[in-house]
Amino acid sequence: MAEQMPGPQGAVHGATSVRPATSRGKHARNRNLAAGLASALLVTVVSAIFVISFIGGLHDPGPRSVPVGFVGPRVDAARLGTALSRQVPGAFTVTRYPSEGAARSGMFHRNIDAALLSGPASERLLVATAVSEAETNAILKVFSAGAARAHVPLAVQNIRPLHPGDPQGLSQVFFITALLAPSLVFGSLLINRIGTKLNEFWHLAMILIHAVIIAAVATAIADAAIGALTGAPWAIFGIGVLLAFAAAAMGAATTRWAGGAGYVVILLLFVPVGLASSGTTLGPRMITPWYADLGKALPPGTAQPAIRNVTYFDGNAITDPLLVLSAWALAGVIALVLAAVLHPRAPGAAGQSPRQQQRARQSPQLT
């Protein structure tokens, strides 16, 4: 009987053997709950950035400083500019051209987006829906209302319509998105998963191969297979290679230097902010000017006008967009080369930033 009854020491010993296990379980559960809440908060922040970028940036489209040409007397050009300023303040800027040919050339070289030709009894408006269907409709609305008030007939001529296979101009946006997002993911995976045993110079070679392949496939589908972006396949392919390379290089560089946090920042900057600030199908002249200026400094906002201009405007006005894309590509290359030279990666350091790797090397090793 005495052996079957637990003594005081046995009771204490049994309690102490159970409580730590229960305590560890509670701590683990609390850590999991905290991690879940943190993940939910992070996803909410990302969602908010998408909402602010697209809905906030594109919710109130309208013409902003749209350049239009005028063929006619100087006095009439000044009168037109004054009338437009009163009717829609800040919506248009007027430039006088000496002839219709000069105005058409201004449109083809992307100096103006429309041109009004003044005549003795009627007026003619030259537009180009390839610039932006939404912008063209806004121009037509304003100029048609002005002609109606002046009781002057207005004839409209669309000198650069969108391709029948892409009547809304969506293909340009989707082409860029199809190259941008996968390339950013590839750059990050290259550092974390694919090329963990390769140095950054091999990474750059793999990024170049990736850019060529993904741009070739996207161009072949958009041009030959679907017939949406036609007329300049080699130019579209070249822009696609540059865009994909810049995105993948920046994705790899930010992951290499700043880990997952840096990659998320560049992803959000390029995708929701970059795409929205490009104006998408609305065009940069239909959104808030400072936001459109930001878009011109990011890959989507520079690739889109480059694609548009090689497709519809004989490759005019693509120098600045190509320089911006090249700058992003060069920045990614320099960042990866510096990482290879200054912070060569130790074995097992995949996905770690240089600072994390340095801390790992300095920490005492347990044996």
SULBELTA-V290063 format. One record per residue. N is the residue number from 1. SS is DSSP state (h for helix, s for strand, l for the rest). PHI is phi in radians with two decimals (NA if undefined). Layout:
n=N ss=SS phi=PHI
n=N ss=SS phi=PHI
This chain:
n=1 ss=l phi=NA
n=2 ss=l phi=-1.18
n=3 ss=l phi=-1.29
n=4 ss=l phi=-1.42
n=5 ss=l phi=-1.56
n=6 ss=l phi=-1.17
n=7 ss=l phi=-1.43
n=8 ss=h phi=-1.05
n=9 ss=h phi=-1.19
n=10 ss=h phi=-1.13
n=11 ss=h phi=-1.12
n=12 ss=h phi=-1.13
n=13 ss=h phi=-1.10
n=14 ss=h phi=-1.14
n=15 ss=h phi=-1.14
n=16 ss=h phi=-1.23
n=17 ss=h phi=-1.41
n=18 ss=h phi=-1.61
n=19 ss=h phi=-1.09
n=20 ss=h phi=-1.06
n=21 ss=h phi=-1.11
n=22 ss=h phi=-1.12
n=23 ss=h phi=-1.11
n=24 ss=h phi=-1.11
n=25 ss=h phi=-1.10
n=26 ss=h phi=-1.15
n=27 ss=h phi=-1.09
n=28 ss=h phi=-1.11
n=29 ss=h phi=-1.11
n=30 ss=h phi=-1.14
n=31 ss=h phi=-1.12
n=32 ss=h phi=-1.13
n=33 ss=h phi=-1.11
n=34 ss=h phi=-1.11
n=35 ss=h phi=-1.13
n=36 ss=h phi=-1.12
n=37 ss=h phi=-1.15
n=38 ss=h phi=-1.12
n=39 ss=h phi=-1.12
n=40 ss=h phi=-1.09
n=41 ss=h phi=-1.15
n=42 ss=h phi=-1.08
n=43 ss=h phi=-1.10
n=44 ss=h phi=-1.12
n=45 ss=h phi=-1.10
n=46 ss=h phi=-1.07
n=47 ss=h phi=-1.06
n=48 ss=h phi=-1.10
n=49 ss=h phi=-1.13
n=50 ss=h phi=-1.10
n=51 ss=h phi=-1.09
n=52 ss=h phi=-1.12
n=53 ss=h phi=-1.14
n=54 ss=h phi=-1.50
n=55 ss=h phi=-1.24
n=56 ss=h phi=-1.14
n=57 ss=h phi=-1.43
n=58 ss=h phi=-2.04
n=59 ss=l phi=-1.33
n=60 ss=l phi=-2.26
n=61 ss=l phi=-1.23
n=62 ss=l phi=-3.12
n=63 ss=l phi=-1.11
n=64 ss=l phi=-2.28
n=65 ss=l phi=0.93
n=66 ss=s phi=-1.22
n=67 ss=s phi=-1.39
n=68 ss=s phi=-2.18
n=69 ss=s phi=-1.76
n=70 ss=s phi=-2.42
n=71 ss=s phi=-1.95
n=72 ss=l phi=2.84
n=73 ss=l phi=-1.05
n=74 ss=h phi=-1.06
n=75 ss=h phi=-1.08
n=76 ss=h phi=-1.19
n=77 ss=h phi=-1.11
n=78 ss=h phi=-1.13
n=79 ss=h phi=-1.16
n=80 ss=h phi=-1.11
n=81 ss=h phi=-1.05
n=82 ss=h phi=-1.15
n=83 ss=h phi=-1.12
n=84 ss=h phi=-1.16
n=85 ss=h phi=-1.10
n=86 ss=h phi=-1.30
n=87 ss=h phi=-1.28
n=88 ss=l phi=-2.38
n=89 ss=l phi=-1.00
n=90 ss=l phi=1.34
n=91 ss=l phi=-1.47
n=92 ss=s phi=-2.39
n=93 ss=s phi=-2.15
n=94 ss=s phi=-1.92
n=95 ss=s phi=-2.18
n=96 ss=s phi=-1.48
n=97 ss=s phi=-2.12
n=98 ss=l phi=-1.32
n=99 ss=l phi=-2.65
n=100 ss=h phi=-1.11
n=101 ss=h phi=-1.05
n=102 ss=h phi=-1.17
n=103 ss=h phi=-1.16
n=104 ss=h phi=-1.08
n=105 ss=h phi=-1.08
n=106 ss=h phi=-1.08
n=107 ss=h phi=-1.24
n=108 ss=h phi=-1.15
n=109 ss=l phi=-1.58
n=110 ss=l phi=1.17
n=111 ss=l phi=-1.47
n=112 ss=l phi=-2.35
n=113 ss=l phi=-1.84
n=114 ss=s phi=-2.81
n=115 ss=s phi=-2.58
n=116 ss=s phi=-1.83
n=117 ss=s phi=-1.81
n=118 ss=s phi=-1.54
n=119 ss=l phi=-2.23
n=120 ss=l phi=-1.14
n=121 ss=l phi=-2.19
n=122 ss=s phi=-2.69
n=123 ss=s phi=-2.27
n=124 ss=s phi=-2.23
n=125 ss=s phi=-1.98
n=126 ss=s phi=-1.64
n=127 ss=s phi=-2.28
n=128 ss=l phi=-2.54
n=129 ss=l phi=-1.15
n=130 ss=l phi=-1.12
n=131 ss=l phi=-1.14
n=132 ss=l phi=3.12
n=133 ss=h phi=-1.12
n=134 ss=h phi=-1.13
n=135 ss=h phi=-1.14
n=136 ss=h phi=-1.08
n=137 ss=h phi=-1.11
n=138 ss=h phi=-1.15
n=139 ss=h phi=-1.10
n=140 ss=h phi=-1.06
n=141 ss=h phi=-1.07
n=142 ss=h phi=-1.21
n=143 ss=h phi=-1.28
n=144 ss=h phi=-1.16
n=145 ss=h phi=-1.12
n=146 ss=h phi=-1.13
n=147 ss=h phi=-1.14
n=148 ss=h phi=-1.13
n=149 ss=h phi=-1.15
n=150 ss=h phi=-1.51
n=151 ss=l phi=0.99
n=152 ss=l phi=-2.11
n=153 ss=s phi=-1.09
n=154 ss=s phi=-2.19
n=155 ss=s phi=-1.71
n=156 ss=s phi=-2.04
n=157 ss=s phi=-2.24
n=158 ss=s phi=-1.63
n=159 ss=l phi=-1.55
n=160 ss=l phi=-2.48
n=161 ss=l phi=-1.33
n=162 ss=l phi=-1.19
n=163 ss=l phi=-1.14
n=164 ss=h phi=-0.99
n=165 ss=h phi=-1.39
n=166 ss=h phi=-2.53
n=167 ss=l phi=-1.17
n=168 ss=l phi=-1.83
n=169 ss=l phi=1.32
n=170 ss=h phi=-1.29
n=171 ss=h phi=-1.08
n=172 ss=h phi=-1.08
n=173 ss=h phi=-1.15
n=174 ss=h phi=-1.21
n=175 ss=h phi=-1.06
n=176 ss=h phi=-1.16
n=177 ss=h phi=-1.10
n=178 ss=h phi=-1.14
n=179 ss=h phi=-1.62
n=180 ss=h phi=-1.19
n=181 ss=h phi=-1.10
n=182 ss=h phi=-1.09
n=183 ss=h phi=-1.21
n=184 ss=h phi=-1.07
n=185 ss=h phi=-1.11
n=186 ss=h phi=-1.06
n=187 ss=h phi=-1.05
n=188 ss=h phi=-1.20
n=189 ss=h phi=-1.10
n=190 ss=h phi=-1.07
n=191 ss=h phi=-1.37
n=192 ss=h phi=-1.51
n=193 ss=h phi=-2.22
n=194 ss=h phi=-1.27
n=195 ss=l phi=-1.98
n=196 ss=l phi=-1.16
n=197 ss=l phi=-1.78
n=198 ss=l phi=-1.96
n=199 ss=l phi=-1.48
n=200 ss=h phi=-1.18
n=201 ss=h phi=-1.21
n=202 ss=h phi=-1.18
n=203 ss=h phi=-1.03
n=204 ss=h phi=-1.11
n=205 ss=h phi=-1.11
n=206 ss=h phi=-1.18
n=207 ss=h phi=-1.11
n=208 ss=h phi=-1.11
n=209 ss=h phi=-1.07
n=210 ss=h phi=-1.01
n=211 ss=h phi=-1.10
n=212 ss=h phi=-1.12
n=213 ss=h phi=-1.17
n=214 ss=h phi=-1.18
n=215 ss=h phi=-1.21
n=216 ss=h phi=-1.11
n=217 ss=h phi=-1.15
n=218 ss=h phi=-1.10
n=219 ss=h phi=-1.17
n=220 ss=h phi=-1.07
n=221 ss=h phi=-1.24
n=222 ss=h phi=-1.19
n=223 ss=h phi=-1.68
n=224 ss=h phi=-1.22
n=225 ss=h phi=-1.34
n=226 ss=l phi=-1.74
n=227 ss=l phi=1.35
n=228 ss=l phi=-1.66
n=229 ss=l phi=-1.93
n=230 ss=l phi=-2.12
n=231 ss=l phi=1.83
n=232 ss=l phi=-2.58
n=233 ss=h phi=-1.08
n=234 ss=h phi=-1.21
n=235 ss=h phi=-1.17
n=236 ss=h phi=-1.10
n=237 ss=h phi=-1.06
n=238 ss=h phi=-1.09
n=239 ss=h phi=-1.13
n=240 ss=h phi=-1.10
n=241 ss=h phi=-1.07
n=242 ss=h phi=-1.12
n=243 ss=h phi=-1.13
n=244 ss=h phi=-1.11
n=245 ss=h phi=-1.13
n=246 ss=h phi=-1.07
n=247 ss=h phi=-1.15
n=248 ss=h phi=-1.16
n=249 ss=h phi=-1.13
n=250 ss=h phi=-1.22
n=251 ss=h phi=-1.08
n=252 ss=h phi=-1.21
n=253 ss=h phi=-1.14
n=254 ss=h phi=-1.19
n=255 ss=h phi=-1.13
n=256 ss=h phi=-1.15
n=257 ss=h phi=-1.57
n=258 ss=h phi=-2.17
n=259 ss=h phi=1.21
n=260 ss=h phi=-1.10
n=261 ss=h phi=-1.12
n=262 ss=h phi=-1.12
n=263 ss=h phi=-1.11
n=264 ss=h phi=-1.08
n=265 ss=h phi=-1.08
n=266 ss=h phi=-1.20
n=267 ss=h phi=-1.09
n=268 ss=h phi=-1.17
n=269 ss=h phi=-1.17
n=270 ss=h phi=-1.40
n=271 ss=h phi=-1.53
n=272 ss=h phi=-1.16
n=273 ss=h phi=-1.23
n=274 ss=h phi=-1.11
n=275 ss=h phi=-1.18
n=276 ss=h phi=-1.14
n=277 ss=h phi=-1.28
n=278 ss=l phi=-1.28
n=279 ss=l phi=1.57
n=280 ss=l phi=0.81
n=281 ss=l phi=-1.34
n=282 ss=l phi=-1.23
n=283 ss=l phi=1.63
n=284 ss=h phi=-1.16
n=285 ss=h phi=-1.40
n=286 ss=h phi=-1.92
n=287 ss=l phi=-2.15
n=288 ss=l phi=-0.96
n=289 ss=h phi=-0.97
n=290 ss=h phi=-1.17
n=291 ss=h phi=-1.24
n=292 ss=h phi=-1.13
n=293 ss=h phi=-1.11
n=294 ss=h phi=-1.08
n=295 ss=h phi=-1.07
n=296 ss=l phi=-1.22
n=297 ss=l phi=-1.72
n=298 ss=l phi=-1.98
n=299 ss=h phi=-0.93
n=300 ss=h phi=-1.07
n=301 ss=h phi=-1.28
n=302 ss=h phi=-1.77
n=303 ss=h phi=-1.22
n=304 ss=h phi=-1.10
n=305 ss=h phi=-1.11
n=306 ss=h phi=-1.13
n=307 ss=h phi=-1.07
n=308 ss=h phi=-1.06
n=309 ss=h phi=-1.31
n=310 ss=h phi=-1.35
n=311 ss=h phi=-1.38
n=312 ss=h phi=-2.07
n=313 ss=l phi=-2.21
n=314 ss=l phi=0.99
n=315 ss=l phi=1.34
n=316 ss=l phi=-1.32
n=317 ss=l phi=0.98
n=318 ss=l phi=-1.98
n=319 ss=h phi=-1.09
n=320 ss=h phi=-1.08
n=321 ss=h phi=-1.02
n=322 ss=h phi=-1.19
n=323 ss=h phi=-1.15
n=324 ss=h phi=-1.16
n=325 ss=h phi=-1.06
n=326 ss=h phi=-1.13
n=327 ss=h phi=-1.11
n=328 ss=h phi=-1.14
n=329 ss=h phi=-1.09
n=330 ss=h phi=-1.13
n=331 ss=h phi=-1.07
n=332 ss=h phi=-1.12
n=333 ss=h phi=-1.09
n=334 ss=h phi=-1.07
n=335 ss=h phi=-1.09
n=336 ss=h phi=-1.23
n=337 ss=h phi=-1.13
n=338 ss=h phi=-1.10
n=339 ss=h phi=-1.11
n=340 ss=h phi=-1.16
n=341 ss=h phi=-1.44
n=342 ss=h phi=-1.56
n=343 ss=l phi=-2.34
n=344 ss=l phi=-1.02
n=345 ss=l phi=-1.36
n=346 ss=l phi=-1.42
n=347 ss=l phi=-1.02
n=348 ss=l phi=1.37
n=349 ss=l phi=-1.80
n=350 ss=l phi=-1.05
n=351 ss=l phi=1.39
n=352 ss=l phi=-1.62
n=353 ss=l phi=-1.31
n=354 ss=h phi=-0.97
n=355 ss=h phi=-1.16
n=356 ss=h phi=-1.13
n=357 ss=h phi=-1.14
n=358 ss=h phi=-1.11
n=359 ss=h phi=-1.09
n=360 ss=h phi=-1.11
n=361 ss=h phi=-1.21
n=362 ss=h phi=-1.43
n=363 ss=l phi=-1.25
n=364 ss=l phi=-1.16
n=365 ss=l phi=-1.61
n=366 ss=l phi=-1.56
n=367 ss=l phi=-2.04
